[in-house]
């Protein structure tokens, strides 16, 4: 039972770490994020997604 708890805590820590890295790196300007979703465009390109700038509803 302890092993399951350790694995779950490790997975949650990894996910939280990636989210914190994405937010900090894009707000500090280390990574580019044209669509403002706090996922660096480099990661989106590695996953095969095409990062596009969001268009305003007013335009």
Secondary structure, DSSP 8 states (H G I E B T S, - for coil): -HHHHHHHHHHHHHHHHHHHHHHHHHHHTSS--TT-SSS-HHHHHHTT--------S--
